[in-house]
């Protein structure tokens, strides 16, 4: 679903190597995720990644996302073994995407389940949010990659390296995006 994200022009006009501030990039990623409720969640079972299309059920001011699932799902089992996940959301019409690296947690409290429930889910979870077959995965991102050609969040003129922000104790900060140096298919090293 294409949206026109209301981004301040001064933050997203070409602005030299530093680019937009981390706070603006974080706000843009939140708006993109809120406007596009479907994305790809990748978990890891210790042997291989597992990716599936899911619907997130809200985006918190801190960037946390919530995904409903069964406690017996592969998603929940993977998160219990390895809480690091990746979630990718796209706005194809705006030529924009965000990839969130996050710590995921299984939330099984009734208040959390009630807060992140849709009646459309009753076909999958007949007992509703009160039943024992519905939990919520809470994703807490600490790294976000963002590219948005509509709002010029990309290297000039049309580079292939996204803007990257990471969260630490002080908040969000920009970090250099890495890409492989060397010929395609070669064992090049990562560079900024």
C-alpha positions as CSV (number, residue, x, y, z in Angstrom):
1,X,0.0,0.0,0.0
2,X,1.6,3.2,-1.1
3,X,1.6,6.1,1.2
4,X,2.9,9.6,1.2
5,X,4.9,9.8,4.4
6,X,4.8,13.3,5.8
7,X,8.6,13.7,6.2
8,X,10.2,17.1,6.8
9,X,11.8,18.2,3.6
10,X,14.9,19.5,5.4
11,X,15.5,16.0,6.8
12,X,15.2,14.1,3.6
13,X,16.6,16.4,0.9
14,X,20.1,15.4,-0.2
15,X,22.3,16.5,2.7
16,X,25.8,15.3,2.1
17,X,27.5,12.3,3.5
18,X,25.9,12.5,7.0
19,X,22.4,12.3,5.6
20,X,19.2,12.6,7.7
21,X,19.6,12.5,11.5
22,X,18.9,9.2,13.2
23,X,15.7,10.5,14.9
24,X,14.2,11.3,11.4
25,X,15.2,7.9,10.0
26,X,13.6,6.2,13.0
27,X,10.4,8.2,12.6
28,X,10.3,7.4,8.9
29,X,10.7,3.6,9.7
30,X,7.9,3.9,12.2
31,X,5.6,5.6,9.7
32,X,6.5,3.0,7.0
33,X,5.7,0.1,9.4
34,X,2.4,1.7,10.6
35,X,1.2,2.3,7.0
36,X,2.1,-1.3,5.8
37,X,0.9,-3.9,8.3
38,X,2.4,-6.9,6.5
39,X,6.0,-8.0,6.4
40,X,8.4,-10.9,6.4
41,X,9.5,-12.3,9.8
42,X,12.7,-14.3,9.8
43,X,13.5,-16.5,12.7
44,X,16.4,-19.0,13.2
45,X,16.1,-22.5,14.6
46,X,19.8,-23.1,15.1
47,X,20.2,-24.8,11.8
48,X,18.5,-22.5,9.2
49,X,16.5,-19.4,8.9
50,X,12.7,-19.5,8.5
51,X,10.9,-16.7,6.8
52,X,7.2,-16.1,6.6
53,X,4.7,-13.4,5.7
54,X,2.9,-12.1,8.8
55,X,0.8,-9.2,9.9
56,X,2.0,-7.0,12.7
57,X,-0.6,-5.7,15.1
58,X,0.7,-2.3,16.0
59,X,4.0,-0.4,16.3
60,X,4.9,1.2,19.6
61,X,6.6,4.6,20.0
62,X,9.7,2.7,20.9
63,X,9.5,0.8,17.6
64,X,8.3,-2.4,19.1
65,X,6.1,-4.6,16.8
66,X,3.6,-7.2,17.9
67,X,2.7,-10.4,16.0
68,X,0.0,-12.8,17.0
69,X,0.7,-16.6,16.8
70,X,0.2,-19.9,18.5
71,X,2.6,-20.9,21.4
72,X,3.0,-24.2,19.4
73,X,4.0,-22.4,16.2
74,X,7.5,-22.7,14.7
75,X,7.8,-18.9,15.2
76,X,7.4,-19.2,18.9
77,X,9.6,-22.3,19.1
78,X,12.4,-20.5,17.1
79,X,12.2,-17.4,19.3
80,X,12.4,-19.5,22.5
81,X,15.7,-21.0,21.2
82,X,17.1,-17.9,19.5
83,X,15.4,-14.5,20.2
84,X,17.3,-12.6,17.4
85,X,14.9,-12.0,14.5
86,X,14.7,-9.9,11.4
87,X,11.5,-8.2,10.2
88,X,11.2,-6.6,6.7
89,X,8.4,-4.3,5.6
90,X,8.0,-2.7,2.2
91,X,6.0,0.1,0.7
92,X,6.3,-0.9,-3.0
93,X,4.5,2.2,-4.3
94,X,6.9,4.5,-2.5
95,X,9.9,2.4,-3.4
96,X,10.7,2.1,0.3
97,X,11.6,-0.6,2.8
98,X,12.7,-1.0,6.4
99,X,14.5,-4.0,7.8
100,X,14.4,-4.3,11.6
101,X,16.8,-6.5,13.5
102,X,15.3,-7.2,16.9
103,X,15.1,-9.2,20.1
104,X,11.8,-11.1,20.1
105,X,9.9,-12.2,23.2
106,X,6.9,-14.4,23.6
107,X,4.2,-12.5,25.6
108,X,1.5,-14.7,27.0
109,X,-0.2,-12.3,29.5
110,X,-3.9,-11.7,29.0
111,X,-3.5,-7.9,28.8
112,X,-0.9,-8.2,26.0
113,X,-3.1,-10.7,24.1
114,X,-6.2,-8.5,24.4
115,X,-4.3,-5.5,23.3
116,X,-3.0,-7.2,20.1
117,X,-6.0,-9.1,18.9
118,X,-8.2,-8.9,15.8
119,X,-11.6,-10.6,15.5
120,X,-10.4,-11.8,12.1
121,X,-8.1,-14.1,14.0
122,X,-10.9,-16.1,15.5
123,X,-10.8,-18.5,12.4
124,X,-7.3,-19.5,13.5
125,X,-7.7,-19.1,17.3
126,X,-11.4,-20.0,18.1
127,X,-11.0,-19.4,21.8
128,X,-9.9,-15.8,21.1
129,X,-7.3,-13.9,23.0
130,X,-8.4,-15.5,26.3
131,X,-7.6,-19.0,25.0
132,X,-4.4,-20.9,25.6
133,X,-3.5,-21.1,21.9
134,X,-2.8,-17.4,21.3
135,X,0.3,-15.5,22.3
136,X,2.0,-12.3,21.0
137,X,5.6,-12.0,19.8
138,X,7.0,-8.7,20.8
139,X,9.9,-7.5,18.6
140,X,12.2,-4.8,20.1
141,X,14.4,-3.5,17.3
142,X,17.9,-2.3,17.9
143,X,19.0,-1.9,14.3
144,X,17.1,-0.6,11.3
145,X,18.0,-0.4,7.7
146,X,15.9,2.0,5.7
147,X,15.8,2.9,2.0
148,X,13.2,5.3,0.6
149,X,13.6,6.5,-3.0
150,X,10.5,8.7,-2.8
151,X,12.0,10.7,0.1
152,X,15.6,10.5,-1.0
153,X,16.8,8.2,1.8
154,X,19.5,6.6,-0.2
155,X,23.1,7.4,-1.3
156,X,23.3,9.7,-4.3
157,X,22.5,9.3,-7.1
158,X,20.8,5.9,-6.6
159,X,23.1,3.8,-4.5
160,X,22.4,0.4,-3.2
161,X,23.4,1.0,0.5
162,X,20.6,1.8,2.9
163,X,20.6,4.3,5.7
164,X,21.3,2.4,9.0
165,X,20.6,3.3,12.6
166,X,21.3,1.4,15.8
167,X,20.0,1.8,19.3
168,X,22.2,1.9,22.3
169,X,21.8,3.3,25.8
170,X,21.8,6.9,24.6
171,X,19.2,6.2,21.9
172,X,19.3,5.9,18.1
173,X,22.4,6.8,16.1
174,X,23.5,6.5,12.5
175,X,26.1,3.9,11.6
176,X,27.7,3.3,8.3
177,X,26.1,0.7,6.1
178,X,28.5,-2.1,5.0
179,X,28.7,-3.6,1.5
180,X,31.1,-6.1,0.0
181,X,34.2,-4.8,-1.7
182,X,35.6,-6.6,-4.7
183,X,34.1,-8.3,-7.7
184,X,30.6,-9.8,-7.7
185,X,30.7,-13.3,-6.5
186,X,34.2,-12.8,-5.2
187,X,35.1,-13.2,-1.5
188,X,35.5,-9.5,-1.0
189,X,35.6,-7.9,2.4
190,X,32.9,-5.7,4.0
191,X,33.4,-2.0,3.7
192,X,31.5,1.1,4.7
